[in-house]
Amino acid sequence: MAHSPLHYERLRLRHLRLLQLIDEHGSLRSAAAELNLTQPAVSQMLKDLEFAMGVPLVERSVRGWC
């Protein structure tokens, strides 16, 4: 995954809140519900955050996020 410092300025506090909710709930679907967003929207938020940081931030599994 390529690191892109230009994408830092597009990040918002909600991106960090998303990471917190994924950690608390262990589910992208539950995090989406908490943020009142769709699962595809938060999935894209996570991808944007990972792209900006240049590393995967959560481990994906068939049963959710680890």
N, CA, C and O atoms as a Tripos MOL2 file, in Angstrom:
@<TRIPOS>MOLECULE
protein
  264   263    66     0     0
PROTEIN
NO_CHARGES

@<TRIPOS>ATOM
      1 N           0.8540   -1.1720    0.0000 N.3       1 MET1
      2 CA          0.0000    0.0000    0.0000 C.3       1 MET1
      3 C           0.9010    1.2380    0.0000 C.2       1 MET1
      4 O           1.7570    1.3760    0.8740 O.2       1 MET1
      5 N           0.7230    2.1100   -0.9420 N.am      2 ALA2
      6 CA          1.5490    3.3010   -1.0730 C.3       2 ALA2
      7 C           1.1050    4.3780   -0.0930 C.2       2 ALA2
      8 O          -0.0870    4.6260    0.0870 O.2       2 ALA2
      9 N           2.0850    5.0060    0.5320 N.am      3 HIS3
     10 CA          1.8290    6.0870    1.4810 C.3       3 HIS3
     11 C           1.6010    7.3710    0.7090 C.2       3 HIS3
     12 O           2.3100    7.6410   -0.2600 O.2       3 HIS3
     13 N           0.6340    8.1620    1.1170 N.am      4 SER4
     14 CA          0.3270    9.4060    0.4350 C.3       4 SER4
     15 C           0.1300   10.5340    1.4340 C.2       4 SER4
     16 O          -0.9640   10.6930    1.9760 O.2       4 SER4
     17 N           1.1820   11.3270    1.6890 N.am      5 PRO5
     18 CA          1.0570   12.4190    2.6520 C.3       5 PRO5
     19 C           0.0250   13.4670    2.2400 C.2       5 PRO5
     20 O          -0.5160   14.1650    3.0980 O.2       5 PRO5
     21 N          -0.2530   13.5870    0.9540 N.am      6 LEU6
     22 CA         -1.2470   14.5560    0.5090 C.3       6 LEU6
     23 C          -2.6450   14.2020    0.9900 C.2       6 LEU6
     24 O          -3.5170   15.0690    1.0540 O.2       6 LEU6
     25 N          -2.8660   12.9490    1.3240 N.am      7 HIS7
     26 CA         -4.1910   12.5290    1.7820 C.3       7 HIS7
     27 C          -4.4320   12.8250    3.2610 C.2       7 HIS7
     28 O          -5.5660   12.7070    3.7240 O.2       7 HIS7
     29 N          -3.3990   13.2070    4.0160 N.am      8 TYR8
     30 CA         -3.5930   13.5460    5.4230 C.3       8 TYR8
     31 C          -4.6010   14.6750    5.5900 C.2       8 TYR8
     32 O          -5.4200   14.6470    6.5100 O.2       8 TYR8
     33 N          -4.5480   15.6530    4.7200 N.am      9 GLU9
     34 CA         -5.4250   16.8050    4.8750 C.3       9 GLU9
     35 C          -6.8950   16.4710    4.6180 C.2       9 GLU9
     36 O          -7.7760   17.2530    4.9770 O.2       9 GLU9
     37 N          -7.1660   15.3340    4.0100 N.am     10 ARG10
     38 CA         -8.5490   14.9120    3.7700 C.3      10 ARG10
     39 C          -9.1210   14.1610    4.9710 C.2      10 ARG10
     40 O         -10.3280   13.9260    5.0330 O.2      10 ARG10
     41 N          -8.2700   13.7820    5.9200 N.am     11 LEU11
     42 CA         -8.7410   13.0160    7.0770 C.3      11 LEU11
     43 C          -9.4570   13.9250    8.0620 C.2      11 LEU11
     44 O          -9.1310   15.1040    8.2050 O.2      11 LEU11
     45 N         -10.4220   13.3570    8.7220 N.am     12 ARG12
     46 CA        -11.2170   14.0760    9.7160 C.3      12 ARG12
     47 C         -11.2400   13.2670   11.0130 C.2      12 ARG12
     48 O         -10.8340   12.1060   11.0410 O.2      12 ARG12
     49 N         -11.7150   13.8890   12.0670 N.am     13 LEU13
     50 CA        -11.8140   13.1870   13.3470 C.3      13 LEU13
     51 C         -12.7130   11.9610   13.2490 C.2      13 LEU13
     52 O         -12.5230   10.9940   13.9870 O.2      13 LEU13
     53 N         -13.6830   11.9900   12.3490 N.am     14 ARG14
     54 CA        -14.5770   10.8400   12.2120 C.3      14 ARG14
     55 C         -13.8270    9.5930   11.7500 C.2      14 ARG14
     56 O         -14.2560    8.4750   12.0360 O.2      14 ARG14
     57 N         -12.7080    9.7730   11.0360 N.am     15 HIS15
     58 CA        -11.8990    8.6250   10.6340 C.3      15 HIS15
     59 C         -11.3060    7.9420   11.8720 C.2      15 HIS15
     60 O         -11.2780    6.7150   11.9570 O.2      15 HIS15
     61 N         -10.8370    8.7440   12.8220 N.am     16 LEU16
     62 CA        -10.2920    8.1790   14.0670 C.3      16 LEU16
     63 C         -11.4070    7.5820   14.9230 C.2      16 LEU16
     64 O         -11.2150    6.5570   15.5760 O.2      16 LEU16
     65 N         -12.5580    8.2220   14.9150 N.am     17 ARG17
     66 CA        -13.7100    7.6910   15.6500 C.3      17 ARG17
     67 C         -14.1060    6.3290   15.0780 C.2      17 ARG17
     68 O         -14.4920    5.4240   15.8180 O.2      17 ARG17
     69 N         -14.0060    6.1950   13.7620 N.am     18 LEU18
     70 CA        -14.3030    4.9170   13.1240 C.3      18 LEU18
     71 C         -13.3870    3.8210   13.6560 C.2      18 LEU18
     72 O         -13.8540    2.7280   13.9770 O.2      18 LEU18
     73 N         -12.0950    4.1000   13.7520 N.am     19 LEU19
     74 CA        -11.1630    3.1030   14.2920 C.3      19 LEU19
     75 C         -11.5310    2.7170   15.7150 C.2      19 LEU19
     76 O         -11.4660    1.5450   16.0860 O.2      19 LEU19
     77 N         -11.9160    3.7030   16.5050 N.am     20 GLN20
     78 CA        -12.3170    3.4320   17.8880 C.3      20 GLN20
     79 C         -13.5450    2.5180   17.9260 C.2      20 GLN20
     80 O         -13.5990    1.5700   18.7100 O.2      20 GLN20
     81 N         -14.5210    2.8090   17.0800 N.am     21 LEU21
     82 CA        -15.7480    2.0070   17.0740 C.3      21 LEU21
     83 C         -15.5040    0.5960   16.5520 C.2      21 LEU21
     84 O         -16.1020   -0.3600   17.0460 O.2      21 LEU21
     85 N         -14.6330    0.4600   15.5600 N.am     22 ILE22
     86 CA        -14.2960   -0.8810   15.0740 C.3      22 ILE22
     87 C         -13.6480   -1.6840   16.1910 C.2      22 ILE22
     88 O         -13.9310   -2.8710   16.3550 O.2      22 ILE22
     89 N         -12.7800   -1.0360   16.9600 N.am     23 ASP23
     90 CA        -12.1310   -1.7130   18.0770 C.3      23 ASP23
     91 C         -13.1500   -2.0970   19.1560 C.2      23 ASP23
     92 O         -13.1030   -3.2060   19.6890 O.2      23 ASP23
     93 N         -14.0600   -1.1920   19.4720 N.am     24 GLU24
     94 CA        -15.0560   -1.4450   20.5160 C.3      24 GLU24
     95 C         -16.0560   -2.5330   20.1180 C.2      24 GLU24
     96 O         -16.3710   -3.4160   20.9160 O.2      24 GLU24
     97 N         -16.5470   -2.4660   18.8910 N.am     25 HIS25
     98 CA        -17.6150   -3.3630   18.4470 C.3      25 HIS25
     99 C         -17.1170   -4.5960   17.7100 C.2      25 HIS25
    100 O         -17.8110   -5.6110   17.6490 O.2      25 HIS25
    101 N         -15.9180   -4.5120   17.1510 N.am     26 GLY26
    102 CA        -15.3780   -5.6370   16.3990 C.3      26 GLY26
    103 C         -16.1080   -5.9010   15.0920 C.2      26 GLY26
    104 O         -16.0030   -6.9860   14.5210 O.2      26 GLY26
    105 N         -16.8510   -4.8990   14.6220 N.am     27 SER27
    106 CA        -17.6640   -5.0790   13.4250 C.3      27 SER27
    107 C         -17.7880   -3.7590   12.6880 C.2      27 SER27
    108 O         -18.0740   -2.7210   13.2850 O.2      27 SER27
    109 N         -17.5720   -3.8150   11.3960 N.am     28 LEU28
    110 CA        -17.7370   -2.6210   10.5810 C.3      28 LEU28
    111 C         -19.2130   -2.2280   10.5060 C.2      28 LEU28
    112 O         -19.5470   -1.0430   10.4830 O.2      28 LEU28
    113 N         -20.0800   -3.2160   10.4690 N.am     29 ARG29
    114 CA        -21.5230   -2.9500   10.4180 C.3      29 ARG29
    115 C         -21.9890   -2.2180   11.6700 C.2      29 ARG29
    116 O         -22.7750   -1.2750   11.5810 O.2      29 ARG29
    117 N         -21.5140   -2.6420   12.8280 N.am     30 SER30
    118 CA        -21.8960   -1.9810   14.0850 C.3      30 SER30
    119 C         -21.3230   -0.5740   14.1630 C.2      30 SER30
    120 O         -21.9830    0.3460   14.6470 O.2      30 SER30
    121 N         -20.1030   -0.4110   13.6900 N.am     31 ALA31
    122 CA        -19.4920    0.9190   13.6630 C.3      31 ALA31
    123 C         -20.2790    1.8400   12.7460 C.2      31 ALA31
    124 O         -20.4840    3.0100   13.0680 O.2      31 ALA31
    125 N         -20.7210    1.3230   11.6090 N.am     32 ALA32
    126 CA        -21.5140    2.1130   10.6680 C.3      32 ALA32
    127 C         -22.8290    2.5550   11.3100 C.2      32 ALA32
    128 O         -23.2400    3.7070   11.1680 O.2      32 ALA32
    129 N         -23.4770    1.6410   12.0090 N.am     33 ALA33
    130 CA        -24.7390    1.9760   12.6780 C.3      33 ALA33
    131 C         -24.5320    3.0690   13.7180 C.2      33 ALA33
    132 O         -25.3470    3.9830   13.8390 O.2      33 ALA33
    133 N         -23.4450    2.9700   14.4640 N.am     34 GLU34
    134 CA        -23.1350    3.9740   15.4920 C.3      34 GLU34
    135 C         -22.8940    5.3510   14.8750 C.2      34 GLU34
    136 O         -23.2320    6.3720   15.4740 O.2      34 GLU34
    137 N         -22.3140    5.3740   13.6820 N.am     35 LEU35
    138 CA        -22.0260    6.6410   12.9930 C.3      35 LEU35
    139 C         -23.1870    7.0980   12.0950 C.2      35 LEU35
    140 O         -23.1100    8.1440   11.4500 O.2      35 LEU35
    141 N         -24.2520    6.3050   12.0650 N.am     36 ASN36
    142 CA        -25.3990    6.5920   11.2010 C.3      36 ASN36
    143 C         -24.9880    6.6930    9.7320 C.2      36 ASN36
    144 O         -25.4290    7.5860    9.0080 O.2      36 ASN36
    145 N         -24.1390    5.7630    9.3110 N.am     37 LEU37
    146 CA        -23.6760    5.6800    7.9330 C.3      37 LEU37
    147 C         -23.9010    4.2650    7.4240 C.2      37 LEU37
    148 O         -24.1520    3.3470    8.2040 O.2      37 LEU37
    149 N         -23.8100    4.0980    6.1160 N.am     38 THR38
    150 CA        -23.9220    2.7570    5.5440 C.3      38 THR38
    151 C         -22.5950    2.0230    5.7020 C.2      38 THR38
    152 O         -21.5490    2.6460    5.8810 O.2      38 THR38
    153 N         -22.6480    0.7000    5.6350 N.am     39 GLN39
    154 CA        -21.4290   -0.0970    5.7180 C.3      39 GLN39
    155 C         -20.4660    0.2350    4.5790 C.2      39 GLN39
    156 O         -19.2670    0.3540    4.8310 O.2      39 GLN39
    157 N         -20.9390    0.3910    3.3260 N.am     40 PRO40
    158 CA        -19.9990    0.7660    2.2670 C.3      40 PRO40
    159 C         -19.3310    2.1230    2.5080 C.2      40 PRO40
    160 O         -18.1710    2.3110    2.1410 O.2      40 PRO40
    161 N         -20.0480    3.0650    3.1170 N.am     41 ALA41
    162 CA        -19.4620    4.3790    3.4050 C.3      41 ALA41
    163 C         -18.3300    4.2710    4.4160 C.2      41 ALA41
    164 O         -17.2760    4.8790    4.2290 O.2      41 ALA41
    165 N         -18.5320    3.5060    5.4790 N.am     42 VAL42
    166 CA        -17.4580    3.3830    6.4740 C.3      42 VAL42
    167 C         -16.3230    2.5090    5.9480 C.2      42 VAL42
    168 O         -15.1690    2.6960    6.3330 O.2      42 VAL42
    169 N         -16.6350    1.5720    5.0880 N.am     43 SER43
    170 CA        -15.5840    0.7710    4.4610 C.3      43 SER43
    171 C         -14.6660    1.6740    3.6320 C.2      43 SER43
    172 O         -13.4450    1.5190    3.6520 O.2      43 SER43
    173 N         -15.2660    2.6150    2.9080 N.am     44 GLN44
    174 CA        -14.4710    3.5600    2.1240 C.3      44 GLN44
    175 C         -13.6680    4.4880    3.0360 C.2      44 GLN44
    176 O         -12.5190    4.8120    2.7370 O.2      44 GLN44
    177 N         -14.2700    4.9130    4.1420 N.am     45 MET45
    178 CA        -13.5450    5.7440    5.1010 C.3      45 MET45
    179 C         -12.3070    5.0220    5.6120 C.2      45 MET45
    180 O         -11.2360    5.6170    5.7320 O.2      45 MET45
    181 N         -12.4620    3.7310    5.9120 N.am     46 LEU46
    182 CA        -11.3400    2.9450    6.4030 C.3      46 LEU46
    183 C         -10.2650    2.8180    5.3290 C.2      46 LEU46
    184 O          -9.0760    2.9430    5.6220 O.2      46 LEU46
    185 N         -10.6730    2.5730    4.0970 N.am     47 LYS47
    186 CA         -9.7070    2.4840    3.0010 C.3      47 LYS47
    187 C          -8.9590    3.7930    2.8210 C.2      47 LYS47
    188 O          -7.7480    3.7900    2.6000 O.2      47 LYS47
    189 N          -9.6740    4.9210    2.9130 N.am     48 ASP48
    190 CA         -9.0380    6.2350    2.7960 C.3      48 ASP48
    191 C          -8.0090    6.4510    3.9050 C.2      48 ASP48
    192 O          -6.9160    6.9590    3.6570 O.2      48 ASP48
    193 N          -8.3630    6.0680    5.1110 N.am     49 LEU49
    194 CA         -7.4650    6.2140    6.2510 C.3      49 LEU49
    195 C          -6.2270    5.3430    6.0830 C.2      49 LEU49
    196 O          -5.1080    5.7930    6.3300 O.2      49 LEU49
    197 N          -6.4250    4.1080    5.6670 N.am     50 GLU50
    198 CA         -5.2930    3.2050    5.4510 C.3      50 GLU50
    199 C          -4.3970    3.7090    4.3240 C.2      50 GLU50
    200 O          -3.1740    3.5960    4.4090 O.2      50 GLU50
    201 N          -4.9910    4.2580    3.2780 N.am     51 PHE51
    202 CA         -4.1980    4.7930    2.1730 C.3      51 PHE51
    203 C          -3.3540    5.9790    2.6390 C.2      51 PHE51
    204 O          -2.1780    6.0820    2.2920 O.2      51 PHE51
    205 N          -3.9540    6.8650    3.4210 N.am     52 ALA52
    206 CA         -3.2290    8.0360    3.9210 C.3      52 ALA52
    207 C          -2.0780    7.6250    4.8400 C.2      52 ALA52
    208 O          -1.0040    8.2250    4.7980 O.2      52 ALA52
    209 N          -2.3010    6.6070    5.6650 N.am     53 MET53
    210 CA         -1.2690    6.1560    6.5960 C.3      53 MET53
    211 C          -0.2490    5.2400    5.9290 C.2      53 MET53
    212 O           0.8820    5.1100    6.3980 O.2      53 MET53
    213 N          -0.6550    4.6130    4.8410 N.am     54 GLY54
    214 CA          0.2660    3.7420    4.1170 C.3      54 GLY54
    215 C           0.3970    2.3420    4.6780 C.2      54 GLY54
    216 O           1.2970    1.5980    4.2880 O.2      54 GLY54
    217 N          -0.4970    1.9720    5.5950 N.am     55 VAL55
    218 CA         -0.4550    0.6340    6.1980 C.3      55 VAL55
    219 C          -1.8740    0.1540    6.4790 C.2      55 VAL55
    220 O          -2.7710    0.9680    6.6990 O.2      55 VAL55
    221 N          -2.0850   -1.1690    6.4740 N.am     56 PRO56
    222 CA         -3.3860   -1.6800    6.9230 C.3      56 PRO56
    223 C          -3.5490   -1.4050    8.4190 C.2      56 PRO56
    224 O          -2.6130   -1.6070    9.1930 O.2      56 PRO56
    225 N          -4.7110   -0.9560    8.8180 N.am     57 LEU57
    226 CA         -4.9440   -0.6040   10.2180 C.3      57 LEU57
    227 C          -5.7800   -1.6280   10.9700 C.2      57 LEU57
    228 O          -5.7530   -1.6710   12.2000 O.2      57 LEU57
    229 N          -6.5140   -2.4440   10.2460 N.am     58 VAL58
    230 CA         -7.2770   -3.5170   10.8700 C.3      58 VAL58
    231 C          -7.0480   -4.7930   10.0780 C.2      58 VAL58
    232 O          -6.8110   -4.7690    8.8710 O.2      58 VAL58
    233 N          -7.1240   -5.8860   10.7820 N.am     59 GLU59
    234 CA         -6.9890   -7.1890   10.1360 C.3      59 GLU59
    235 C          -8.3750   -7.6740    9.7540 C.2      59 GLU59
    236 O          -9.2560   -7.8160   10.6030 O.2      59 GLU59
    237 N          -8.5540   -7.9240    8.4840 N.am     60 ARG60
    238 CA         -9.8550   -8.3740    8.0030 C.3      60 ARG60
    239 C          -9.9840   -9.8800    8.1440 C.2      60 ARG60
    240 O          -9.0190  -10.6300    7.9970 O.2      60 ARG60
    241 N         -11.2180  -10.2990    8.4370 N.am     61 SER61
    242 CA        -11.5140  -11.7250    8.5050 C.3      61 SER61
    243 C         -12.9100  -11.9490    7.9360 C.2      61 SER61
    244 O         -13.6570  -10.9970    7.7150 O.2      61 SER61
    245 N         -13.2510  -13.1890    7.7060 N.am     62 VAL62
    246 CA        -14.5670  -13.5330    7.1780 C.3      62 VAL62
    247 C         -15.6630  -13.0970    8.1530 C.2      62 VAL62
    248 O         -16.7490  -12.7020    7.7280 O.2      62 VAL62
    249 N         -15.3910  -13.1660    9.4170 N.am     63 ARG63
    250 CA        -16.3820  -12.8470   10.4450 C.3      63 ARG63
    251 C         -16.3320  -11.4030   10.9130 C.2      63 ARG63
    252 O         -16.9400  -11.0710   11.9300 O.2      63 ARG63
    253 N         -15.6320  -10.5470   10.2090 N.am     64 GLY64
    254 CA        -15.5660   -9.1490   10.6050 C.3      64 GLY64
    255 C         -14.1410   -8.6510   10.6520 C.2      64 GLY64
    256 O         -13.2740   -9.1250    9.9180 O.2      64 GLY64
    257 N         -13.9200   -7.7190   11.4980 N.am     65 TRP65
    258 CA        -12.6150   -7.0510   11.6240 C.3      65 TRP65
    259 C         -11.9940   -7.4760   12.9310 C.2      65 TRP65
    260 O         -12.6890   -7.6240   13.9370 O.2      65 TRP65
    261 N         -10.7190   -7.6670   12.9250 N.am     66 CYS66
    262 CA        -10.0370   -8.1140   14.1380 C.3      66 CYS66
    263 C          -9.2970   -6.9730   14.7810 C.2      66 CYS66
    264 O          -8.6590   -7.1560   15.8180 O.2      66 CYS66
@<TRIPOS>BOND
     1     1     2 1
     2     2     3 1
     3     3     4 2
     4     3     5 am
     5     5     6 1
     6     6     7 1
     7     7     8 2
     8     7     9 am
     9     9    10 1
    10    10    11 1
    11    11    12 2
    12    11    13 am
    13    13    14 1
    14    14    15 1
    15    15    16 2
    16    15    17 am
    17    17    18 1
    18    18    19 1
    19    19    20 2
    20    19    21 am
    21    21    22 1
    22    22    23 1
    23    23    24 2
    24    23    25 am
    25    25    26 1
    26    26    27 1
    27    27    28 2
    28    27    29 am
    29    29    30 1
    30    30    31 1
    31    31    32 2
    32    31    33 am
    33    33    34 1
    34    34    35 1
    35    35    36 2
    36    35    37 am
    37    37    38 1
    38    38    39 1
    39    39    40 2
    40    39    41 am
    41    41    42 1
    42    42    43 1
    43    43    44 2
    44    43    45 am
    45    45    46 1
    46    46    47 1
    47    47    48 2
    48    47    49 am
    49    49    50 1
    50    50    51 1
    51    51    52 2
    52    51    53 am
    53    53    54 1
    54    54    55 1
    55    55    56 2
    56    55    57 am
    57    57    58 1
    58    58    59 1
    59    59    60 2
    60    59    61 am
    61    61    62 1
    62    62    63 1
    63    63    64 2
    64    63    65 am
    65    65    66 1
    66    66    67 1
    67    67    68 2
    68    67    69 am
    69    69    70 1
    70    70    71 1
    71    71    72 2
    72    71    73 am
    73    73    74 1
    74    74    75 1
    75    75    76 2
    76    75    77 am
    77    77    78 1
    78    78    79 1
    79    79    80 2
    80    79    81 am
    81    81    82 1
    82    82    83 1
    83    83    84 2
    84    83    85 am
    85    85    86 1
    86    86    87 1
    87    87    88 2
    88    87    89 am
    89    89    90 1
    90    90    91 1
    91    91    92 2
    92    91    93 am
    93    93    94 1
    94    94    95 1
    95    95    96 2
    96    95    97 am
    97    97    98 1
    98    98    99 1
    99    99   100 2
   100    99   101 am
   101   101   102 1
   102   102   103 1
   103   103   104 2
   104   103   105 am
   105   105   106 1
   106   106   107 1
   107   107   108 2
   108   107   109 am
   109   109   110 1
   110   110   111 1
   111   111   112 2
   112   111   113 am
   113   113   114 1
   114   114   115 1
   115   115   116 2
   116   115   117 am
   117   117   118 1
   118   118   119 1
   119   119   120 2
   120   119   121 am
   121   121   122 1
   122   122   123 1
   123   123   124 2
   124   123   125 am
   125   125   126 1
   126   126   127 1
   127   127   128 2
   128   127   129 am
   129   129   130 1
   130   130   131 1
   131   131   132 2
   132   131   133 am
   133   133   134 1
   134   134   135 1
   135   135   136 2
   136   135   137 am
   137   137   138 1
   138   138   139 1
   139   139   140 2
   140   139   141 am
   141   141   142 1
   142   142   143 1
   143   143   144 2
   144   143   145 am
   145   145   146 1
   146   146   147 1
   147   147   148 2
   148   147   149 am
   149   149   150 1
   150   150   151 1
   151   151   152 2
   152   151   153 am
   153   153   154 1
   154   154   155 1
   155   155   156 2
   156   155   157 am
   157   157   158 1
   158   158   159 1
   159   159   160 2
   160   159   161 am
   161   161   162 1
   162   162   163 1
   163   163   164 2
   164   163   165 am
   165   165   166 1
   166   166   167 1
   167   167   168 2
   168   167   169 am
   169   169   170 1
   170   170   171 1
   171   171   172 2
   172   171   173 am
   173   173   174 1
   174   174   175 1
   175   175   176 2
   176   175   177 am
   177   177   178 1
   178   178   179 1
   179   179   180 2
   180   179   181 am
   181   181   182 1
   182   182   183 1
   183   183   184 2
   184   183   185 am
   185   185   186 1
   186   186   187 1
   187   187   188 2
   188   187   189 am
   189   189   190 1
   190   190   191 1
   191   191   192 2
   192   191   193 am
   193   193   194 1
   194   194   195 1
   195   195   196 2
   196   195   197 am
   197   197   198 1
   198   198   199 1
   199   199   200 2
   200   199   201 am
   201   201   202 1
   202   202   203 1
   203   203   204 2
   204   203   205 am
   205   205   206 1
   206   206   207 1
   207   207   208 2
   208   207   209 am
   209   209   210 1
   210   210   211 1
   211   211   212 2
   212   211   213 am
   213   213   214 1
   214   214   215 1
   215   215   216 2
   216   215   217 am
   217   217   218 1
   218   218   219 1
   219   219   220 2
   220   219   221 am
   221   221   222 1
   222   222   223 1
   223   223   224 2
   224   223   225 am
   225   225   226 1
   226   226   227 1
   227   227   228 2
   228   227   229 am
   229   229   230 1
   230   230   231 1
   231   231   232 2
   232   231   233 am
   233   233   234 1
   234   234   235 1
   235   235   236 2
   236   235   237 am
   237   237   238 1
   238   238   239 1
   239   239   240 2
   240   239   241 am
   241   241   242 1
   242   242   243 1
   243   243   244 2
   244   243   245 am
   245   245   246 1
   246   246   247 1
   247   247   248 2
   248   247   249 am
   249   249   250 1
   250   250   251 1
   251   251   252 2
   252   251   253 am
   253   253   254 1
   254   254   255 1
   255   255   256 2
   256   255   257 am
   257   257   258 1
   258   258   259 1
   259   259   260 2
   260   259   261 am
   261   261   262 1
   262   262   263 1
   263   263   264 2
@<TRIPOS>SUBSTRUCTURE
     1 MET1         2 RESIDUE 1 A MET
     2 ALA2         6 RESIDUE 1 A ALA
     3 HIS3        10 RESIDUE 1 A HIS
     4 SER4        14 RESIDUE 1 A SER
     5 PRO5        18 RESIDUE 1 A PRO
     6 LEU6        22 RESIDUE 1 A LEU
     7 HIS7        26 RESIDUE 1 A HIS
     8 TYR8        30 RESIDUE 1 A TYR
     9 GLU9        34 RESIDUE 1 A GLU
    10 ARG10       38 RESIDUE 1 A ARG
    11 LEU11       42 RESIDUE 1 A LEU
    12 ARG12       46 RESIDUE 1 A ARG
    13 LEU13       50 RESIDUE 1 A LEU
    14 ARG14       54 RESIDUE 1 A ARG
    15 HIS15       58 RESIDUE 1 A HIS
    16 LEU16       62 RESIDUE 1 A LEU
    17 ARG17       66 RESIDUE 1 A ARG
    18 LEU18       70 RESIDUE 1 A LEU
    19 LEU19       74 RESIDUE 1 A LEU
    20 GLN20       78 RESIDUE 1 A GLN
    21 LEU21       82 RESIDUE 1 A LEU
    22 ILE22       86 RESIDUE 1 A ILE
    23 ASP23       90 RESIDUE 1 A ASP
    24 GLU24       94 RESIDUE 1 A GLU
    25 HIS25       98 RESIDUE 1 A HIS
    26 GLY26      102 RESIDUE 1 A GLY
    27 SER27      106 RESIDUE 1 A SER
    28 LEU28      110 RESIDUE 1 A LEU
    29 ARG29      114 RESIDUE 1 A ARG
    30 SER30      118 RESIDUE 1 A SER
    31 ALA31      122 RESIDUE 1 A ALA
    32 ALA32      126 RESIDUE 1 A ALA
    33 ALA33      130 RESIDUE 1 A ALA
    34 GLU34      134 RESIDUE 1 A GLU
    35 LEU35      138 RESIDUE 1 A LEU
    36 ASN36      142 RESIDUE 1 A ASN
    37 LEU37      146 RESIDUE 1 A LEU
    38 THR38      150 RESIDUE 1 A THR
    39 GLN39      154 RESIDUE 1 A GLN
    40 PRO40      158 RESIDUE 1 A PRO
    41 ALA41      162 RESIDUE 1 A ALA
    42 VAL42      166 RESIDUE 1 A VAL
    43 SER43      170 RESIDUE 1 A SER
    44 GLN44      174 RESIDUE 1 A GLN
    45 MET45      178 RESIDUE 1 A MET
    46 LEU46      182 RESIDUE 1 A LEU
    47 LYS47      186 RESIDUE 1 A LYS
    48 ASP48      190 RESIDUE 1 A ASP
    49 LEU49      194 RESIDUE 1 A LEU
    50 GLU50      198 RESIDUE 1 A GLU
    51 PHE51      202 RESIDUE 1 A PHE
    52 ALA52      206 RESIDUE 1 A ALA
    53 MET53      210 RESIDUE 1 A MET
    54 GLY54      214 RESIDUE 1 A GLY
    55 VAL55      218 RESIDUE 1 A VAL
    56 PRO56      222 RESIDUE 1 A PRO
    57 LEU57      226 RESIDUE 1 A LEU
    58 VAL58      230 RESIDUE 1 A VAL
    59 GLU59      234 RESIDUE 1 A GLU
    60 ARG60      238 RESIDUE 1 A ARG
    61 SER61      242 RESIDUE 1 A SER
    62 VAL62      246 RESIDUE 1 A VAL
    63 ARG63      250 RESIDUE 1 A ARG
    64 GLY64      254 RESIDUE 1 A GLY
    65 TRP65      258 RESIDUE 1 A TRP
    66 CYS66      262 RESIDUE 1 A CYS
